């Protein structure tokens, strides 16, 4: 089907041609974007796809502590208890030990 002006081609053929060219270029652009995303493996930084542990691992209960965000010893202990690394008795024993140390060290500063 040739689309030159003097061929007697109807107006709808021109509209169809314009739409098809637009769809073609949209598919080309979509394919390039998809190829670039696939080549980068979906890396979106820490915690995102491809972050610590890779894209196939489930997220941790808490995000990893960064250089600007450090967890207190009590928060670390709570994390160990929540993940099942220690039992309730061990948690309470260690929590009491932490609190007694922090109380003793805060009282000796004055």
DOLONU-150974 format. One record per residue: residue in three letters; chain; y, z, x of N, C-alpha, C, O in turn. Coordinates in nm, 2 decimals, always signed. Each point is the difference from the previous one (the first is absolute). Layout:
REM residues N
<residu:Ala; chaine:A; n_py:Y; n_pz:Z; n_px:X; ca_py:Y; ca_pz:Z; ca_px:X; c_py:Y; c_pz:Z; c_px:X; o_py:Y; o_pz:Z; o_px:X>
...
END
This chain:
REM residues 110
<residu:Unk; chaine:A; n_py:-0.12; n_pz:+0.00; n_px:+0.08; ca_py:+0.12; ca_pz:+0.00; ca_px:-0.08; c_py:+0.12; c_pz:+0.00; c_px:+0.09; o_py:+0.03; o_pz:+0.10; o_px:+0.07>
<residu:Unk; chaine:A; n_py:+0.04; n_pz:-0.21; n_px:-0.07; ca_py:+0.13; ca_pz:-0.01; ca_px:+0.08; c_py:+0.11; c_pz:+0.04; c_px:-0.09; o_py:+0.01; o_pz:-0.04; o_px:-0.11>
<residu:Unk; chaine:A; n_py:+0.08; n_pz:+0.12; n_px:+0.17; ca_py:+0.12; ca_pz:+0.05; ca_px:-0.08; c_py:+0.13; c_pz:-0.06; c_px:+0.05; o_py:+0.09; o_pz:+0.08; o_px:+0.02>
<residu:Unk; chaine:A; n_py:-0.08; n_pz:-0.21; n_px:-0.01; ca_py:+0.13; ca_pz:-0.05; ca_px:+0.03; c_py:+0.08; c_pz:-0.03; c_px:-0.13; o_py:-0.07; o_pz:-0.02; o_px:-0.11>
<residu:Unk; chaine:A; n_py:+0.20; n_pz:+0.01; n_px:+0.11; ca_py:+0.08; ca_pz:-0.01; ca_px:-0.12; c_py:-0.03; c_pz:-0.12; c_px:-0.09; o_py:+0.00; o_pz:+0.02; o_px:-0.12>
<residu:Unk; chaine:A; n_py:-0.02; n_pz:-0.13; n_px:+0.18; ca_py:-0.02; ca_pz:-0.12; ca_px:-0.09; c_py:-0.14; c_pz:-0.02; c_px:-0.05; o_py:-0.02; o_pz:-0.11; o_px:-0.06>
<residu:Unk; chaine:A; n_py:-0.07; n_pz:+0.20; n_px:+0.07; ca_py:-0.14; ca_pz:-0.02; ca_px:-0.04; c_py:-0.02; c_pz:+0.03; c_px:-0.15; o_py:-0.11; o_pz:-0.03; o_px:-0.05>
<residu:Unk; chaine:A; n_py:+0.21; n_pz:+0.08; n_px:-0.02; ca_py:-0.02; ca_pz:+0.04; ca_px:-0.13; c_py:-0.07; c_pz:+0.13; c_px:-0.02; o_py:-0.05; o_pz:+0.03; o_px:-0.11>
<residu:Unk; chaine:A; n_py:+0.05; n_pz:+0.06; n_px:+0.21; ca_py:-0.06; ca_pz:+0.13; ca_px:-0.01; c_py:+0.09; c_pz:+0.09; c_px:-0.09; o_py:+0.12; o_pz:-0.01; o_px:+0.01>
<residu:Unk; chaine:A; n_py:-0.18; n_pz:+0.08; n_px:-0.09; ca_py:+0.07; ca_pz:+0.08; ca_px:-0.10; c_py:+0.06; c_pz:+0.13; c_px:+0.07; o_py:-0.04; o_pz:+0.03; o_px:+0.11>
<residu:Unk; chaine:A; n_py:+0.13; n_pz:+0.03; n_px:-0.18; ca_py:+0.07; ca_pz:+0.12; ca_px:+0.05; c_py:-0.10; c_pz:+0.11; c_px:+0.02; o_py:+0.02; o_pz:+0.08; o_px:+0.10>
<residu:Unk; chaine:A; n_py:-0.12; n_pz:-0.06; n_px:-0.18; ca_py:-0.10; ca_pz:+0.11; ca_px:+0.02; c_py:-0.08; c_pz:-0.02; c_px:+0.13; o_py:-0.04; o_pz:+0.10; o_px:+0.06>
<residu:Unk; chaine:A; n_py:+0.03; n_pz:-0.22; n_px:-0.01; ca_py:-0.07; ca_pz:-0.02; ca_px:+0.13; c_py:+0.08; c_pz:+0.05; c_px:+0.11; o_py:-0.05; o_pz:+0.06; o_px:+0.10>
<residu:Unk; chaine:A; n_py:+0.18; n_pz:-0.08; n_px:-0.11; ca_py:+0.09; ca_pz:+0.06; ca_px:+0.10; c_py:+0.00; c_pz:+0.15; c_px:+0.00; o_py:+0.00; o_pz:+0.06; o_px:+0.11>
<residu:Unk; chaine:A; n_py:+0.01; n_pz:+0.00; n_px:-0.23; ca_py:-0.01; ca_pz:+0.14; ca_px:-0.01; c_py:-0.13; c_pz:+0.06; c_px:+0.05; o_py:+0.00; o_pz:+0.10; o_px:+0.07>
<residu:Unk; chaine:A; n_py:-0.11; n_pz:-0.17; n_px:-0.10; ca_py:-0.13; ca_pz:+0.05; ca_px:+0.05; c_py:-0.01; c_pz:-0.01; c_px:+0.15; o_py:-0.05; o_pz:+0.09; o_px:+0.07>
<residu:Unk; chaine:A; n_py:+0.11; n_pz:-0.20; n_px:-0.01; ca_py:+0.00; ca_pz:-0.02; ca_px:+0.14; c_py:+0.08; c_pz:+0.12; c_px:+0.07; o_py:-0.05; o_pz:+0.05; o_px:+0.10>
<residu:Unk; chaine:A; n_py:+0.16; n_pz:-0.02; n_px:-0.16; ca_py:+0.09; ca_pz:+0.11; ca_px:+0.06; c_py:-0.08; c_pz:+0.13; c_px:-0.01; o_py:+0.01; o_pz:+0.08; o_px:+0.10>
<residu:Unk; chaine:A; n_py:-0.07; n_pz:-0.05; n_px:-0.21; ca_py:-0.07; ca_pz:+0.13; ca_px:-0.01; c_py:-0.12; c_pz:+0.00; c_px:+0.09; o_py:-0.02; o_pz:+0.10; o_px:+0.07>
<residu:Unk; chaine:A; n_py:-0.05; n_pz:-0.21; n_px:-0.05; ca_py:-0.12; ca_pz:+0.00; ca_px:+0.09; c_py:+0.04; c_pz:+0.02; c_px:+0.14; o_py:-0.06; o_pz:+0.06; o_px:+0.08>
<residu:Unk; chaine:A; n_py:+0.18; n_pz:-0.12; n_px:-0.04; ca_py:+0.04; ca_pz:+0.02; ca_px:+0.14; c_py:+0.04; c_pz:+0.14; c_px:+0.02; o_py:-0.02; o_pz:+0.06; o_px:+0.11>
<residu:Unk; chaine:A; n_py:+0.09; n_pz:+0.00; n_px:-0.21; ca_py:+0.03; ca_pz:+0.15; ca_px:+0.01; c_py:-0.12; c_pz:+0.09; c_px:+0.01; o_py:+0.00; o_pz:+0.09; o_px:+0.08>
<residu:Unk; chaine:A; n_py:-0.10; n_pz:-0.12; n_px:-0.16; ca_py:-0.13; ca_pz:+0.07; ca_px:+0.01; c_py:-0.06; c_pz:-0.01; c_px:+0.14; o_py:-0.05; o_pz:+0.09; o_px:+0.05>
<residu:Unk; chaine:A; n_py:+0.05; n_pz:-0.22; n_px:+0.00; ca_py:-0.06; ca_pz:-0.02; ca_px:+0.13; c_py:+0.06; c_pz:+0.08; c_px:+0.11; o_py:-0.06; o_pz:+0.07; o_px:+0.08>
<residu:Unk; chaine:A; n_py:+0.20; n_pz:-0.07; n_px:-0.08; ca_py:+0.07; ca_pz:+0.08; ca_px:+0.11; c_py:-0.02; c_pz:+0.15; c_px:-0.02; o_py:+0.00; o_pz:+0.07; o_px:+0.09>
<residu:Unk; chaine:A; n_py:+0.00; n_pz:-0.03; n_px:-0.22; ca_py:-0.03; ca_pz:+0.15; ca_px:-0.02; c_py:-0.14; c_pz:+0.04; c_px:+0.05; o_py:-0.01; o_pz:+0.10; o_px:+0.06>
<residu:Unk; chaine:A; n_py:-0.09; n_pz:-0.19; n_px:-0.08; ca_py:-0.13; ca_pz:+0.03; ca_px:+0.05; c_py:+0.00; c_pz:+0.00; c_px:+0.16; o_py:-0.07; o_pz:+0.08; o_px:+0.06>
<residu:Unk; chaine:A; n_py:+0.14; n_pz:-0.17; n_px:+0.00; ca_py:+0.01; ca_pz:-0.01; ca_px:+0.14; c_py:+0.06; c_pz:+0.13; c_px:+0.06; o_py:-0.05; o_pz:+0.06; o_px:+0.09>
<residu:Unk; chaine:A; n_py:+0.16; n_pz:-0.02; n_px:-0.15; ca_py:+0.07; ca_pz:+0.13; ca_px:+0.04; c_py:-0.09; c_pz:+0.12; c_px:-0.02; o_py:-0.01; o_pz:+0.08; o_px:+0.09>
<residu:Unk; chaine:A; n_py:-0.06; n_pz:-0.08; n_px:-0.20; ca_py:-0.09; ca_pz:+0.11; ca_px:-0.03; c_py:-0.11; c_pz:+0.01; c_px:+0.10; o_py:-0.04; o_pz:+0.10; o_px:+0.05>
<residu:Unk; chaine:A; n_py:-0.02; n_pz:-0.22; n_px:-0.02; ca_py:-0.11; ca_pz:-0.01; ca_px:+0.10; c_py:+0.05; c_pz:+0.05; c_px:+0.14; o_py:-0.08; o_pz:+0.07; o_px:+0.07>
<residu:Unk; chaine:A; n_py:+0.20; n_pz:-0.10; n_px:-0.03; ca_py:+0.05; ca_pz:+0.04; ca_px:+0.13; c_py:+0.02; c_pz:+0.15; c_px:+0.00; o_py:-0.04; o_pz:+0.07; o_px:+0.10>
<residu:Unk; chaine:A; n_py:+0.09; n_pz:-0.01; n_px:-0.20; ca_py:+0.02; ca_pz:+0.14; ca_px:-0.01; c_py:-0.13; c_pz:+0.07; c_px:+0.00; o_py:-0.02; o_pz:+0.10; o_px:+0.07>
<residu:Unk; chaine:A; n_py:-0.08; n_pz:-0.15; n_px:-0.15; ca_py:-0.13; ca_pz:+0.07; ca_px:+0.00; c_py:-0.07; c_pz:-0.01; c_px:+0.14; o_py:-0.07; o_pz:+0.09; o_px:+0.04>
<residu:Unk; chaine:A; n_py:+0.09; n_pz:-0.20; n_px:+0.02; ca_py:-0.06; ca_pz:-0.02; ca_px:+0.14; c_py:+0.06; c_pz:+0.09; c_px:+0.10; o_py:-0.07; o_pz:+0.06; o_px:+0.08>
<residu:Unk; chaine:A; n_py:+0.20; n_pz:-0.04; n_px:-0.09; ca_py:+0.07; ca_pz:+0.10; ca_px:+0.09; c_py:-0.05; c_pz:+0.14; c_px:-0.03; o_py:-0.02; o_pz:+0.07; o_px:+0.10>
<residu:Unk; chaine:A; n_py:+0.01; n_pz:-0.03; n_px:-0.22; ca_py:-0.04; ca_pz:+0.13; ca_px:-0.04; c_py:-0.15; c_pz:+0.02; c_px:+0.05; o_py:-0.03; o_pz:+0.11; o_px:+0.05>
<residu:Unk; chaine:A; n_py:-0.05; n_pz:-0.21; n_px:-0.07; ca_py:-0.14; ca_pz:+0.01; ca_px:+0.04; c_py:-0.01; c_pz:+0.02; c_px:+0.15; o_py:-0.08; o_pz:+0.07; o_px:+0.06>
<residu:Unk; chaine:A; n_py:+0.16; n_pz:-0.15; n_px:+0.02; ca_py:+0.00; ca_pz:+0.00; ca_px:+0.14; c_py:+0.04; c_pz:+0.14; c_px:+0.06; o_py:-0.05; o_pz:+0.04; o_px:+0.10>
<residu:Unk; chaine:A; n_py:+0.14; n_pz:+0.02; n_px:-0.17; ca_py:+0.05; ca_pz:+0.13; ca_px:+0.04; c_py:-0.09; c_pz:+0.11; c_px:-0.05; o_py:+0.02; o_pz:+0.12; o_px:+0.04>
<residu:Unk; chaine:A; n_py:-0.12; n_pz:-0.15; n_px:-0.11; ca_py:-0.10; ca_pz:+0.10; ca_px:-0.05; c_py:+0.06; c_pz:+0.10; c_px:-0.10; o_py:-0.07; o_pz:+0.11; o_px:-0.02>
<residu:Unk; chaine:A; n_py:+0.18; n_pz:-0.13; n_px:-0.04; ca_py:+0.06; ca_pz:+0.09; ca_px:-0.10; c_py:+0.05; c_pz:+0.12; c_px:+0.06; o_py:+0.02; o_pz:+0.10; o_px:-0.07>
<residu:Unk; chaine:A; n_py:+0.02; n_pz:-0.10; n_px:+0.20; ca_py:+0.05; ca_pz:+0.12; ca_px:+0.07; c_py:+0.14; c_pz:+0.04; c_px:-0.06; o_py:+0.09; o_pz:-0.09; o_px:+0.00>
<residu:Unk; chaine:A; n_py:-0.08; n_pz:+0.20; n_px:-0.05; ca_py:+0.13; ca_pz:+0.05; ca_px:-0.06; c_py:+0.05; c_pz:+0.13; c_px:+0.06; o_py:+0.08; o_pz:+0.06; o_px:-0.05>
<residu:Unk; chaine:A; n_py:-0.14; n_pz:-0.03; n_px:+0.17; ca_py:+0.05; ca_pz:+0.12; ca_px:+0.07; c_py:-0.09; c_pz:+0.12; c_px:-0.03; o_py:-0.10; o_pz:-0.02; o_px:-0.07>
<residu:Unk; chaine:A; n_py:+0.13; n_pz:+0.13; n_px:+0.13; ca_py:-0.08; ca_pz:+0.12; ca_px:-0.02; c_py:-0.03; c_pz:+0.04; c_px:-0.14; o_py:+0.10; o_pz:+0.01; o_px:-0.08>
<residu:Unk; chaine:A; n_py:-0.22; n_pz:+0.02; n_px:+0.05; ca_py:-0.04; ca_pz:+0.04; ca_px:-0.14; c_py:-0.02; c_pz:-0.11; c_px:-0.10; o_py:-0.06; o_pz:+0.02; o_px:-0.10>
<residu:Unk; chaine:A; n_py:+0.11; n_pz:-0.14; n_px:+0.13; ca_py:-0.01; ca_pz:-0.11; ca_px:-0.09; c_py:-0.13; c_pz:-0.08; c_px:+0.04; o_py:-0.08; o_pz:+0.05; o_px:+0.07>
<residu:Unk; chaine:A; n_py:+0.06; n_pz:-0.16; n_px:-0.13; ca_py:-0.11; ca_pz:-0.08; ca_px:+0.03; c_py:+0.00; c_pz:-0.03; c_px:+0.15; o_py:+0.10; o_pz:-0.05; o_px:+0.05>
<residu:Unk; chaine:A; n_py:-0.21; n_pz:+0.07; n_px:+0.01; ca_py:-0.01; ca_pz:-0.03; ca_px:+0.15; c_py:+0.06; c_pz:+0.12; c_px:+0.08; o_py:+0.01; o_pz:-0.02; o_px:+0.12>
<residu:Unk; chaine:A; n_py:+0.03; n_pz:+0.13; n_px:-0.18; ca_py:+0.05; ca_pz:+0.11; ca_px:+0.07; c_py:-0.10; c_pz:+0.08; c_px:+0.07; o_py:-0.11; o_pz:-0.06; o_px:+0.04>
<residu:Unk; chaine:A; n_py:+0.13; n_pz:+0.19; n_px:-0.01; ca_py:-0.10; ca_pz:+0.08; ca_px:+0.07; c_py:-0.14; c_pz:-0.01; c_px:-0.07; o_py:-0.01; o_pz:+0.03; o_px:-0.12>
<residu:Unk; chaine:A; n_py:-0.09; n_pz:-0.06; n_px:+0.19; ca_py:-0.13; ca_pz:-0.01; ca_px:-0.06; c_py:-0.04; c_pz:-0.14; c_px:-0.05; o_py:-0.12; o_pz:-0.02; o_px:-0.03>
<residu:Unk; chaine:A; n_py:+0.22; n_pz:-0.07; n_px:+0.02; ca_py:-0.03; ca_pz:-0.13; ca_px:-0.04; c_py:+0.01; c_pz:-0.02; c_px:-0.15; o_py:+0.02; o_pz:+0.10; o_px:-0.08>
<residu:Unk; chaine:A; n_py:-0.03; n_pz:-0.22; n_px:+0.03; ca_py:+0.02; ca_pz:-0.03; ca_px:-0.15; c_py:-0.11; c_pz:+0.05; c_px:-0.08; o_py:+0.01; o_pz:+0.01; o_px:-0.12>
<residu:Unk; chaine:A; n_py:-0.13; n_pz:+0.02; n_px:+0.17; ca_py:-0.12; ca_pz:+0.03; ca_px:-0.08; c_py:-0.02; c_pz:+0.15; c_px:-0.02; o_py:-0.08; o_pz:+0.04; o_px:-0.08>
<residu:Unk; chaine:A; n_py:+0.15; n_pz:+0.04; n_px:+0.15; ca_py:-0.02; ca_pz:+0.15; ca_px:-0.01; c_py:+0.09; c_pz:+0.05; c_px:-0.11; o_py:+0.11; o_pz:-0.04; o_px:-0.02>
<residu:Unk; chaine:A; n_py:-0.16; n_pz:+0.14; n_px:-0.06; ca_py:+0.08; ca_pz:+0.07; ca_px:-0.10; c_py:+0.11; c_pz:+0.08; c_px:+0.06; o_py:-0.01; o_pz:+0.05; o_px:+0.11>
<residu:Unk; chaine:A; n_py:+0.12; n_pz:-0.03; n_px:-0.18; ca_py:+0.11; ca_pz:+0.08; ca_px:+0.05; c_py:-0.04; c_pz:+0.15; c_px:+0.01; o_py:-0.08; o_pz:+0.05; o_px:-0.07>
<residu:Unk; chaine:A; n_py:+0.14; n_pz:+0.01; n_px:+0.17; ca_py:-0.03; ca_pz:+0.14; ca_px:+0.03; c_py:+0.07; c_pz:+0.09; c_px:-0.11; o_py:+0.09; o_pz:-0.05; o_px:-0.07>
<residu:Unk; chaine:A; n_py:-0.13; n_pz:+0.17; n_px:+0.05; ca_py:+0.07; ca_pz:+0.09; ca_px:-0.09; c_py:+0.15; c_pz:+0.01; c_px:+0.02; o_py:+0.08; o_pz:+0.01; o_px:-0.09>
<residu:Unk; chaine:A; n_py:-0.04; n_pz:+0.00; n_px:+0.22; ca_py:+0.14; ca_pz:+0.01; ca_px:+0.04; c_py:+0.03; c_pz:-0.11; c_px:+0.10; o_py:-0.09; o_pz:-0.04; o_px:+0.07>
<residu:Unk; chaine:A; n_py:+0.21; n_pz:-0.01; n_px:-0.07; ca_py:+0.04; ca_pz:-0.10; ca_px:+0.10; c_py:+0.00; c_pz:+0.06; c_px:+0.14; o_py:+0.02; o_pz:+0.12; o_px:+0.01>
<residu:Unk; chaine:A; n_py:-0.05; n_pz:-0.19; n_px:+0.09; ca_py:+0.00; ca_pz:+0.05; ca_px:+0.14; c_py:+0.14; c_pz:+0.06; c_px:+0.03; o_py:+0.10; o_pz:-0.06; o_px:-0.04>
<residu:Unk; chaine:A; n_py:-0.10; n_pz:+0.16; n_px:+0.12; ca_py:+0.13; ca_pz:+0.06; ca_px:+0.04; c_py:+0.06; c_pz:-0.09; c_px:+0.10; o_py:-0.05; o_pz:-0.03; o_px:+0.11>
<residu:Unk; chaine:A; n_py:+0.18; n_pz:-0.01; n_px:-0.13; ca_py:+0.07; ca_pz:-0.08; ca_px:+0.09; c_py:+0.08; c_pz:+0.08; c_px:+0.10; o_py:-0.01; o_pz:+0.13; o_px:-0.01>
<residu:Unk; chaine:A; n_py:+0.08; n_pz:-0.19; n_px:+0.10; ca_py:+0.08; ca_pz:+0.08; ca_px:+0.09; c_py:+0.11; c_pz:+0.08; c_px:-0.06; o_py:+0.04; o_pz:+0.10; o_px:+0.05>
<residu:Unk; chaine:A; n_py:+0.01; n_pz:-0.15; n_px:-0.17; ca_py:+0.11; ca_pz:+0.08; ca_px:-0.06; c_py:-0.05; c_pz:+0.09; c_px:-0.10; o_py:+0.08; o_pz:+0.09; o_px:-0.05>
<residu:Unk; chaine:A; n_py:-0.21; n_pz:-0.10; n_px:+0.01; ca_py:-0.05; ca_pz:+0.09; ca_px:-0.10; c_py:-0.12; c_pz:+0.07; c_px:+0.05; o_py:-0.11; o_pz:-0.06; o_px:+0.02>
<residu:Unk; chaine:A; n_py:+0.12; n_pz:+0.19; n_px:+0.01; ca_py:-0.11; ca_pz:+0.08; ca_px:+0.05; c_py:-0.04; c_pz:+0.10; c_px:-0.10; o_py:+0.09; o_pz:+0.07; o_px:-0.06>
<residu:Unk; chaine:A; n_py:-0.22; n_pz:-0.05; n_px:+0.04; ca_py:-0.05; ca_pz:+0.10; ca_px:-0.10; c_py:+0.00; c_pz:+0.14; c_px:+0.06; o_py:-0.03; o_pz:+0.01; o_px:+0.12>
<residu:Unk; chaine:A; n_py:+0.05; n_pz:+0.09; n_px:-0.20; ca_py:-0.01; ca_pz:+0.13; ca_px:+0.05; c_py:-0.15; c_pz:+0.04; c_px:+0.02; o_py:-0.09; o_pz:-0.07; o_px:-0.06>
<residu:Unk; chaine:A; n_py:+0.06; n_pz:+0.17; n_px:+0.13; ca_py:-0.14; ca_pz:+0.04; ca_px:+0.02; c_py:-0.07; c_pz:+0.04; c_px:-0.14; o_py:-0.12; o_pz:-0.03; o_px:-0.02>
<residu:Unk; chaine:A; n_py:+0.20; n_pz:+0.08; n_px:-0.07; ca_py:-0.06; ca_pz:+0.03; ca_px:-0.13; c_py:-0.03; c_pz:-0.12; c_px:-0.08; o_py:-0.10; o_pz:-0.01; o_px:-0.07>
<residu:Unk; chaine:A; n_py:+0.18; n_pz:-0.10; n_px:+0.08; ca_py:-0.02; ca_pz:-0.12; ca_px:-0.06; c_py:-0.13; c_pz:-0.07; c_px:+0.06; o_py:-0.08; o_pz:-0.06; o_px:-0.07>
<residu:Unk; chaine:A; n_py:+0.07; n_pz:+0.07; n_px:+0.20; ca_py:-0.12; ca_pz:-0.06; ca_px:+0.07; c_py:-0.13; c_pz:+0.08; c_px:-0.05; o_py:-0.10; o_pz:-0.07; o_px:-0.03>
<residu:Unk; chaine:A; n_py:+0.11; n_pz:+0.20; n_px:+0.02; ca_py:-0.11; ca_pz:+0.08; ca_px:-0.05; c_py:-0.04; c_pz:-0.04; c_px:-0.14; o_py:-0.11; o_pz:-0.02; o_px:-0.03>
<residu:Unk; chaine:A; n_py:+0.22; n_pz:+0.00; n_px:-0.06; ca_py:-0.03; ca_pz:-0.04; ca_px:-0.13; c_py:-0.06; c_pz:-0.14; c_px:-0.01; o_py:-0.09; o_pz:-0.02; o_px:-0.08>
<residu:Unk; chaine:A; n_py:+0.13; n_pz:-0.07; n_px:+0.17; ca_py:-0.06; ca_pz:-0.13; ca_px:+0.00; c_py:-0.15; c_pz:+0.01; c_px:+0.04; o_py:-0.08; o_pz:-0.07; o_px:-0.06>
<residu:Unk; chaine:A; n_py:+0.05; n_pz:+0.15; n_px:+0.16; ca_py:-0.14; ca_pz:+0.02; ca_px:+0.04; c_py:-0.09; c_pz:+0.06; c_px:-0.12; o_py:-0.11; o_pz:-0.04; o_px:-0.02>
<residu:Unk; chaine:A; n_py:+0.17; n_pz:+0.13; n_px:-0.05; ca_py:-0.07; ca_pz:+0.06; ca_px:-0.12; c_py:-0.02; c_pz:-0.10; c_px:-0.11; o_py:-0.10; o_pz:-0.01; o_px:-0.06>
<residu:Unk; chaine:A; n_py:+0.21; n_pz:-0.07; n_px:+0.04; ca_py:-0.01; ca_pz:-0.10; ca_px:-0.11; c_py:-0.10; c_pz:-0.11; c_px:+0.03; o_py:-0.06; o_pz:-0.05; o_px:-0.10>
<residu:Unk; chaine:A; n_py:+0.05; n_pz:+0.01; n_px:+0.22; ca_py:-0.10; ca_pz:-0.10; ca_px:+0.04; c_py:-0.14; c_pz:+0.05; c_px:+0.01; o_py:-0.09; o_pz:-0.08; o_px:+0.03>
<residu:Unk; chaine:A; n_py:+0.07; n_pz:+0.21; n_px:-0.04; ca_py:-0.13; ca_pz:+0.06; ca_px:+0.01; c_py:-0.05; c_pz:+0.03; c_px:+0.14; o_py:-0.12; o_pz:+0.02; o_px:+0.02>
<residu:Unk; chaine:A; n_py:+0.21; n_pz:-0.03; n_px:+0.08; ca_py:-0.04; ca_pz:+0.03; ca_px:+0.14; c_py:-0.03; c_pz:+0.15; c_px:+0.02; o_py:-0.08; o_pz:+0.03; o_px:+0.09>
<residu:Unk; chaine:A; n_py:+0.15; n_pz:+0.05; n_px:-0.17; ca_py:-0.03; ca_pz:+0.15; ca_px:+0.01; c_py:-0.02; c_pz:+0.05; c_px:-0.15; o_py:+0.04; o_pz:-0.06; o_px:-0.09>
<residu:Unk; chaine:A; n_py:-0.11; n_pz:+0.17; n_px:+0.08; ca_py:-0.02; ca_pz:+0.06; ca_px:-0.13; c_py:+0.11; c_pz:+0.10; c_px:-0.04; o_py:+0.09; o_pz:+0.02; o_px:+0.08>
<residu:Unk; chaine:A; n_py:-0.10; n_pz:+0.04; n_px:-0.20; ca_py:+0.10; ca_pz:+0.09; ca_px:-0.04; c_py:+0.02; c_pz:+0.12; c_px:+0.08; o_py:+0.11; o_pz:+0.05; o_px:+0.03>
<residu:Unk; chaine:A; n_py:-0.23; n_pz:+0.01; n_px:+0.01; ca_py:+0.01; ca_pz:+0.12; ca_px:+0.09; c_py:+0.07; c_pz:-0.03; c_px:+0.13; o_py:+0.09; o_pz:+0.08; o_px:+0.04>
<residu:Unk; chaine:A; n_py:-0.13; n_pz:-0.19; n_px:+0.02; ca_py:+0.07; ca_pz:-0.04; ca_px:+0.13; c_py:+0.15; c_pz:-0.02; c_px:-0.02; o_py:+0.08; o_pz:+0.03; o_px:+0.08>
<residu:Unk; chaine:A; n_py:-0.05; n_pz:-0.10; n_px:-0.19; ca_py:+0.14; ca_pz:-0.03; ca_px:-0.03; c_py:+0.08; c_pz:+0.13; c_px:-0.01; o_py:+0.11; o_pz:+0.01; o_px:+0.06>
<residu:Unk; chaine:A; n_py:-0.16; n_pz:+0.08; n_px:-0.14; ca_py:+0.08; ca_pz:+0.13; ca_px:-0.02; c_py:+0.01; c_pz:+0.08; c_px:+0.13; o_py:+0.10; o_pz:+0.06; o_px:+0.03>
<residu:Unk; chaine:A; n_py:-0.21; n_pz:-0.06; n_px:+0.05; ca_py:+0.00; ca_pz:+0.07; ca_px:+0.13; c_py:+0.11; c_pz:-0.06; c_px:+0.09; o_py:+0.07; o_pz:+0.08; o_px:+0.06>
<residu:Unk; chaine:A; n_py:-0.07; n_pz:-0.21; n_px:-0.05; ca_py:+0.09; ca_pz:-0.06; ca_px:+0.09; c_py:+0.15; c_pz:+0.01; c_px:-0.05; o_py:+0.09; o_pz:+0.01; o_px:+0.08>
<residu:Unk; chaine:A; n_py:-0.08; n_pz:-0.02; n_px:-0.21; ca_py:+0.14; ca_pz:+0.01; ca_px:-0.06; c_py:+0.05; c_pz:+0.14; c_px:+0.03; o_py:+0.12; o_pz:+0.01; o_px:+0.03>
<residu:Unk; chaine:A; n_py:-0.20; n_pz:+0.09; n_px:-0.05; ca_py:+0.05; ca_pz:+0.14; ca_px:+0.03; c_py:+0.03; c_pz:+0.01; c_px:+0.15; o_py:+0.10; o_pz:+0.06; o_px:+0.03>
<residu:Unk; chaine:A; n_py:-0.18; n_pz:-0.12; n_px:+0.06; ca_py:+0.03; ca_pz:+0.01; ca_px:+0.14; c_py:+0.13; c_pz:-0.07; c_px:+0.03; o_py:+0.08; o_pz:+0.05; o_px:+0.08>
<residu:Unk; chaine:A; n_py:-0.05; n_pz:-0.17; n_px:-0.14; ca_py:+0.12; ca_pz:-0.07; ca_px:+0.02; c_py:+0.12; c_pz:+0.08; c_px:-0.05; o_py:+0.10; o_pz:+0.01; o_px:+0.07>
<residu:Unk; chaine:A; n_py:-0.11; n_pz:+0.05; n_px:-0.18; ca_py:+0.11; ca_pz:+0.07; ca_px:-0.06; c_py:+0.03; c_pz:+0.13; c_px:+0.08; o_py:+0.12; o_pz:+0.04; o_px:+0.02>
<residu:Unk; chaine:A; n_py:-0.22; n_pz:+0.02; n_px:+0.03; ca_py:+0.02; ca_pz:+0.12; ca_px:+0.08; c_py:+0.06; c_pz:-0.03; c_px:+0.13; o_py:+0.09; o_pz:+0.07; o_px:+0.05>
<residu:Unk; chaine:A; n_py:-0.12; n_pz:-0.19; n_px:+0.01; ca_py:+0.06; ca_pz:-0.04; ca_px:+0.13; c_py:+0.14; c_pz:-0.04; c_px:-0.02; o_py:+0.09; o_pz:+0.03; o_px:+0.08>
<residu:Unk; chaine:A; n_py:-0.06; n_pz:-0.11; n_px:-0.19; ca_py:+0.14; ca_pz:-0.04; ca_px:-0.03; c_py:+0.09; c_pz:+0.12; c_px:-0.03; o_py:+0.11; o_pz:+0.00; o_px:+0.04>
<residu:Unk; chaine:A; n_py:-0.17; n_pz:+0.10; n_px:-0.11; ca_py:+0.08; ca_pz:+0.12; ca_px:-0.03; c_py:+0.03; c_pz:+0.08; c_px:+0.13; o_py:+0.11; o_pz:+0.05; o_px:+0.02>
<residu:Unk; chaine:A; n_py:-0.21; n_pz:-0.04; n_px:+0.06; ca_py:+0.02; ca_pz:+0.08; ca_px:+0.13; c_py:+0.09; c_pz:-0.07; c_px:+0.09; o_py:+0.08; o_pz:+0.06; o_px:+0.07>
<residu:Unk; chaine:A; n_py:-0.08; n_pz:-0.20; n_px:-0.06; ca_py:+0.09; ca_pz:-0.07; ca_px:+0.09; c_py:+0.14; c_pz:+0.00; c_px:-0.06; o_py:+0.09; o_pz:+0.00; o_px:+0.08>
<residu:Unk; chaine:A; n_py:-0.07; n_pz:+0.00; n_px:-0.21; ca_py:+0.13; ca_pz:+0.00; ca_px:-0.05; c_py:+0.07; c_pz:+0.13; c_px:+0.01; o_py:+0.12; o_pz:+0.01; o_px:+0.02>
<residu:Unk; chaine:A; n_py:-0.20; n_pz:+0.10; n_px:-0.02; ca_py:+0.05; ca_pz:+0.13; ca_px:+0.02; c_py:+0.04; c_pz:+0.03; c_px:+0.14; o_py:+0.09; o_pz:+0.09; o_px:+0.02>
<residu:Unk; chaine:A; n_py:-0.15; n_pz:-0.15; n_px:+0.08; ca_py:+0.03; ca_pz:+0.03; ca_px:+0.14; c_py:+0.12; c_pz:-0.08; c_px:+0.05; o_py:+0.04; o_pz:+0.02; o_px:+0.11>
<residu:Unk; chaine:A; n_py:+0.01; n_pz:-0.11; n_px:-0.19; ca_py:+0.12; ca_pz:-0.08; ca_px:+0.05; c_py:+0.13; c_pz:+0.07; c_px:-0.01; o_py:+0.09; o_pz:-0.03; o_px:+0.07>
<residu:Unk; chaine:A; n_py:-0.08; n_pz:+0.14; n_px:-0.15; ca_py:+0.13; ca_pz:+0.06; ca_px:-0.02; c_py:+0.03; c_pz:+0.09; c_px:+0.11; o_py:+0.11; o_pz:+0.07; o_px:-0.01>
END
